[in-house]
Amino acid sequence: MCCWPPIDGVLPECAVDARPSSSVLRDALPSTARLVRTFNHLGFHQLEALRRRAGAQDRTDLTIR
C-alpha cells in the first residue's frame, strides 16, 4: 500500500507503484466492492488545530458528498 511520505517516510514498497493508494486498493478489491475515500485532504494535525467548541462561530466543517 502506498504511503504519505511526510508522515510515514519513504517506504520501499511505495516506490514500486506510483499510483495513489486508493487506486492500488481498488485494484486489490473484488469488482463488486465500493471504495469510498474520506478526509483525503486534511491531515490529523490540521483536524486538531481546527478543533473548536460546539457553537463556535469559527468552526470548520467537512462536506461529504
C-alpha positions in Angstrom: 0.0 0.0 0.0 1.3 3.5 -0.8 2.1 5.9 2.0 2.2 9.6 2.8 6.0 10.4 2.9 5.8 13.4 5.3 4.3 11.1 7.9 5.4 7.6 7.0 8.7 8.4 5.5 9.7 6.9 2.1 8.9 3.2 2.1 10.4 0.8 -0.5 7.0 -0.9 -1.1 5.6 2.5 -2.1 8.4 3.2 -4.6 7.3 0.2 -6.7 3.9 1.6 -7.6 3.5 5.3 -8.0 -0.3 5.2 -8.2 -2.4 6.7 -5.4 -3.1 4.3 -2.6 -6.9 4.4 -3.4 -6.1 3.1 -6.9 -3.9 0.3 -5.5 -6.6 -0.7 -3.0 -9.4 -0.5 -5.7 -7.5 -2.9 -7.9 -6.9 -5.3 -5.0 -10.7 -5.5 -4.1 -13.3 -7.5 -5.9 -15.0 -5.7 -8.7 -18.3 -5.6 -6.7 -16.7 -3.6 -3.9 -17.4 0.1 -3.5 -14.4 2.2 -2.4 -15.2 5.5 -0.6 -12.4 8.0 0.2 -12.8 10.4 3.1 -10.7 13.1 4.8 -8.2 12.8 1.9 -7.3 16.5 2.0 -6.8 17.0 5.8 -4.1 15.6 8.0 -4.6 14.7 11.6 -2.6 17.8 12.7 -5.0 20.0 10.8 -8.0 18.4 12.4 -6.5 19.1 15.9 -5.5 22.7 15.0 -9.0 23.4 13.6 -10.9 22.0 16.7 -13.4 24.4 18.2 -16.2 24.1 20.8 -19.7 23.4 19.7 -21.4 26.6 18.6 -18.1 28.5 18.0 -18.5 31.0 15.1 -15.2 30.0 13.5 -15.8 26.2 13.4 -14.7 24.3 10.3 -16.9 21.8 8.6 -16.2 19.0 6.2 -18.6 18.4 3.3 -19.1 14.8 2.3 -20.9 14.0 -0.9 
